[in-house]
């Protein structure tokens, strides 16, 4: 104790000592990041190839690859924000053995290495949404805009109401935790859905455009719902001004970005044509994408919304096809980091029924999973004015909760709103909806015209 106090006092009195230690550890942090990336890329490629072999979306293989190398199995890629310690990481154990470093230094290195990998994952999802924006057709997206709004609103309202009411009346969960868990059911992972749509060539279909548009709106509504339940958990009251601010800022941001894009496109092309060195097209595009992502983050929305808006804007330029080809290699490098880390943060230990404290969570999780799936599937039947639309595909595309649902669970646990069984139930729901959605979406789009026609007739009769 005295020794640690001496160190603390020395660092406090001389901050340069802490800086020196960080500088000395920098090469080891880099080694940890490199080893993590090797594991992530191996998991991504092996998982993706195996999924492709059995005719499943490669993104599902990347997620499962993350589960294998993450907290649930090999513990090669683990993160402090998921409750892991440096001693849980096999990579940290290897680095400690090679470099003979102290346990205190290992903890610091683990924190730094995890933060870097997490930032790379965030960059990955930003690039993914920028790429999806480029591949989307703004004119087509505008055509299905009203349908997308309805789908998003139904996809938020139905699972939220059913989940909250069910937890209160069937499981006697108190009001605020029930509201928080119901809110976790509203999320849709646009990253996972859009990636699957792109892989199966359905991104530009009517269904694909409705799903993407609804997922973007769903993300905005999810942020607003999260702000409401978070303030409710902290104070027991809803901050109305904050909710109004989020609604106005989200609307102005997206509409403003699209309207200004018409004027920006000509400027962008002119700049790209004048530049003579390598990257004359991709670098200005990335500057614009990152600036829009920064703006989205700065006004307390999501960086991915800004990146998606940037992609939609540049989709209207004459350079779109060329730009799309140049973004793909960058996406191939960064996007797998995002999907593998999502899988790596999943702890399948919560599914073990032999652990007594998991049993209550498993029972509640069964209810939440049913509500989570049905609550999104019904959104397909809320689409109006579209003959021959694949309603099952629209609903299936809204199912995955992904990292968004985990954020709800994490904030609920940190605030003390959710007890362990309810937190475990939300995590189980997130895991299963994330992994079920890609094959279900693939199945929905595989319907033959006859099957599709019979489904439509059944819908009309129903």
N, C-alpha and C positions, 0 to 999 in steps of 0.2 A: 504493500500500500504506500509506504514511504517512498519507495523507488519510483512508482508511477506518479506520485505527486511531484517529485523532483523533476521528472521528465515534463509533466504538464506545465509546471512553473517555468521551466527553461524555455519551452516552446512559446508560452504566453509572453514571457519577457523578451524572447528573441524569435520573432516570426520567421527569420531567415533560416532557422534550424528546420522548421517544418517544410519550407520551400526546398531546402537542400535534400531532405529525405525523399520528397516527391520527385525531385530531379534524378536521384539515384535509382528510384524504383521505375522510372519511365521506360527503360529497355525491357524490364520484366513485364510491365503492363502491355507493352507492344507485343511481347512474346505470347502473352495470354490471349490477346485479341486475334493474333495470327492463328493460334491453335484453335480458337473458337470458330473462326471463319473456315478453317479446314474441315472441322466437324460439321458445321452448318451446310457447307456446299456438298459434302459427301452425302449427308442425310437427305438433302434436297434432291440431288441427282438420282440416288438409288431409289428413294421413295417415289419420285416422279416417274422413273422408268418402269418400276414394278406396277404402278397404277395404270400406266399406259398399256402395259402388257395384258392386263385383265380388263381393259376397256373402261377404265374409270378416269375422271379428270385428274391430271397430274398434280393439281393443287392439293388434292386430298392426300396424295402420297407425301407431299412436302409437309403437310400438317402432321401426318402420322410419323414421318421421319423425325420431326421435332419432338414428338412424344417419346420416341425411342431414345433419343440422345439427351432428353431433358430430365425434369424432376421425377418423372414416373418410372424411369428404367435406368439408363446408364449414368445419369447425373454428370454428363460431360458439359452441358450448357445449362446452367442454372442461374437464377437471378435473386438478389436480395429482396426486391419488392414482392417476390412470391414466398418470402419467408425462409429462403435458403441462407445458410452461413457459408463462409469460405471453406470450412472443413467438409462441407457436403459436395464441393466441386472437385471432380477427379482432375481437371486441368490445373486447379490451384495446388492440389497435392503433388502433381508432377513438377510444377514450377518450384514449389517449396523444396522438394527433394534435390532438384538440379542446382538451385541457387543457394540452398542452405539459409533461408530467410526466416526471421522471427514470426511467430503467430500474429503479432500486431501488424507487421508489415504485410503479411498475407491478406489480412482483412482489408487494409487500405487498397492493396493491388486488386483484390476481388471487386471492391466497390467501383474503382476506376475502370477496370476492364468491362464490367457489366454495363456501366453507363455508356461506354463507347459503342458496344454492340447494340444497345437499345437505341442509341441515336442513329446508327446505321439502319436499324429496322424501321425507324420512323421515316428516314429518308427513302427507304424502300417503298413504303406505302404512299408517300408523296409522289414519287416517280410513277408508281402504278396508277394512281388516280389521274395524273397528268396524261399518261398514255391512254387511259380509258376515255378521257375528255377528247383527245385527238381522234380516237377511233369512233366516237359518237358523232351523230349528225345533228347539229343544232336545230336545223329546220324540222327534222323528224321529231326531235325531242320536244320542240314547241307544239307540234301537232298533237302529241299525247300528253301535253302538260296538265290539262284538266283531269285526265284519267289518273295520271301519276299522283296528283294531289289527293284525289279521293282514295286511291290505294294506300298511300302513306297514312292518311288520317284514320282509315279503318284499321290498318296494321298497327297503329299505336293504341287506338281506343279499345278495340276488342280484347286483346290480351291483357291490357292494363286493368280494365274493368273486371274481366273474368278471373284474372289472377288474384287481384286484391280481395274481391268478394269471396272467392273460394277459400283463400287462406284464413280470412276472418271467420267465416261461418262453418267451414268443414274442419279446420285445424285450430280454431280459437287463437289465432295469432293476433297480437295487439295491433291497433290501427296503423301506427306509423311504420313498424317493420313490414306489415302487409302491403302498405302503399309503396314502400321502397322495393320490395320484391316484385310487386306488380309492375313497377317502373322498369325494372331490369328486363322484363319480358317484351318491352316495346322496341328495343334496339334491333337494328339490322346491320350486319357487317357488309358494307358496300365493297370493301376490298375483296372479300372472298367471292361474293356473288358475281361481281364484274369480271373477275379473273376466270371463273368457270364459263361465263357467257362468251368471253373472248376465245377461250380454248375450244369451245364446241361450235364456234362460228355463228352464234345467235345474238351477238351484241347489237347488230343493226336491225334485227327483226323488230316488229311492232312490240312483241312481248319483251324483248331485250331493252328497248328504249323506255317502255313503261316501268320495268323493274329498276333500271338505273335511275330514272327520274324520281321514282318513288323512294328509292334508297337514299338519294341525296336529301330529299325533303324529310325523310324519316330520320336521317342523321341530325338535321337541324331541330326537328321536334324532340329527338332524344336528348339533345343538349339542353333544351328548354325544360323538359321533364326532369332531367338530372339536377338542374339549378333549383327547381321547385322542391324536389324531395330532399336535396341536400340542406337547403335552408330550413325546411320543415323538421329535419332530423336535429339540426343544431339548436333552433330556437322554438320550435313548435309553431312557428308562424311562417307564412309565405311572403317573400319579398316581391311585391307586385311590380315595383319599379324595375327591378332586375329582369323580371320576365318580359315586361314591355320592351325594355332595351334590347334583349336578345331577339325578340320577334322582329322589331324594326331594323336592327342592324343586319340580321340574316337576309331579310327581304331586299333591303337597299344594296347590300353587298353583291348578291347574285344577279339581280336585275341590272344594277349599275355596271357590273363587269361585262355582261353580255352587250349592253347598249354601247358602252365605250369601246368595246372590241371592234365594232364596225369601223371606227376611226383609227384604231391602233393598228389594224391589219396592214394598211398601206405603208405606214411608218415602219413597221417591222420588216416587211419585204424590202423596202428601200435600204434599210440599215444592213440587212443580210447581203444584199447585192453589192453594196459598197465595200464590205469587208473582204480582204484578200488572203488572210491567213487561215490555217486549219481551224475548224470549229466555227466558221463564219455564220452557220445557221443554228447549230445546236447550242452554242454558248449563249447567244441572245435569248433563245427560247427558254433555257434553264434559268437565266436571270429573271425573266418574266414570270416563270412558274414559281420560283422560290420567293419572288417579291409578293406574288398573289397569296402564296401559302403563309408568308409572314403577316400580311394584312389580315388574313382570316384568323390567325392565331392572336394577333394584337387586339382585335376587337372581341376576343373571348368566344370565337366560334372554333372551328377546327381547321388546322393547316391543310388537311386533305380537301376541304371544300374549296379553298383558294386554288389549289393545284388543279382540281377538276375544272373549275371555272376558266383557268388559264388554258387548259387543253381545249375546251369548247371554243374559246376565242380564236386560238391559232388554227383550229380545224377549218375555219372559214378562209384561210389564206391559200394562195396558189402553191405554197411550199409544203402543204400538209403531208403529201405522200412521202416526199423526201425527208421531211422532219420525222415522220412516223418511223421510217427505217433507221434513222440515226438514234432515236430514243430506245429502240429495242435492245441493243447491246448493254446500255446502261441499266435498263430494267432487268435484264438477265443477270446482272451482277448484284443488284441491290434488293430486288423484290423477294428472292428466296430467303434472304435474311429475315424479312418480316414474317413470312409464313412459318418458317422453322421455329422462330422465337415464340410465336403464338402457341405452337404445339408444345414447345419446351416448357412453357410456364404452366401447362396443364398438369395437375397432380391427380392421377387416376386412383390414388390411395383413398380418395373420398368415396369410391365405388365399392370398397371392401365391406361386405355385410357382416363379416366376423368381428369387426371393430364396433363395440356397442354404441358409441356416440355417433356412428355413421347411419345407424338404422332409421332413426327418426328422419334424418336428412334424406335418405333414399325414398321413404314413403312420400314425403312432401315433394321430392324431386319428380317422382312419377306423375304427380298431379301437374306440376309446373311444365313438364315436357309435353304432356297432352295439350295443355292450354297454349304453350309456345308454338306448337305445330299447327293446331287447328286455327288459332288466332291469326296466323299469317296465311294459311291456305285459303281461308274465306276471302282474303283480299282479292283473289282472282275473280271472284263473282261480284265484286263491286265495280268492275270495269264496265263502262257503258258506251254505247254507240260504236262498238267495234265488232263486226260480224266475223265469225270464224276464229276468234282469238283463242289461244291456248290458255285457258284460265288456270289450269293446274300448274303450268309452267310459271305464270305470274306469281301465284301463291308460293310455290316452292322456292322461287328466287328471293323471297322476303324472309325465309326461315332462319338462316345462320345468324347467330348473335356474335360469335367471334370475340375479338378483343374488347368490343364495346360492352358486352355483357360482363366481362371480367372487371372492367372499370367500375361498373355499378356495384359489383360484389365487394371490390376492394374498398371503395369509399364508404359503403354501408358498414363494413367490418371496422374500418378505422374510426368511424364516428361512434361506434358502440351501438348502432341501431340494430344490427343483425346479430343474432346469437349463432353459435357454431352450426347447429343443424340446418338453419335457414340459409346461412352462407354456403354450406356444403351443397344444399339443394340447388341453389342458383348456379354454382360452378358446374354441377352435373348437367343441369339443363343447357348451359352454354356449350359444354363439351359435346353432348349428343346432337344438338341442333347444328353445330358447326360441322360435324363429321357426316351427318345424315343429308344435309342440304345438297352438296355437290352430286352424289349419285342420284338423288331424287330429281334434281334439276335436269340431269342428263336423261333420266328415264322419261320425264315429262315431255322433253323435246323429241324423243325417239318415237312418239306415237305416229303411226301411219295416217295418211289422210282419211282413210275409212274409220279408223279408231277415233280420230279427232272429230269427224262428222257425227259419229254415234254419240260421242261425249256431249257435243253441242245439243243434239236432240234430247238427250237425257236431261241436260240442264234446263232446256225449255219446258219439258214435261214436268220437271221438278218445280 
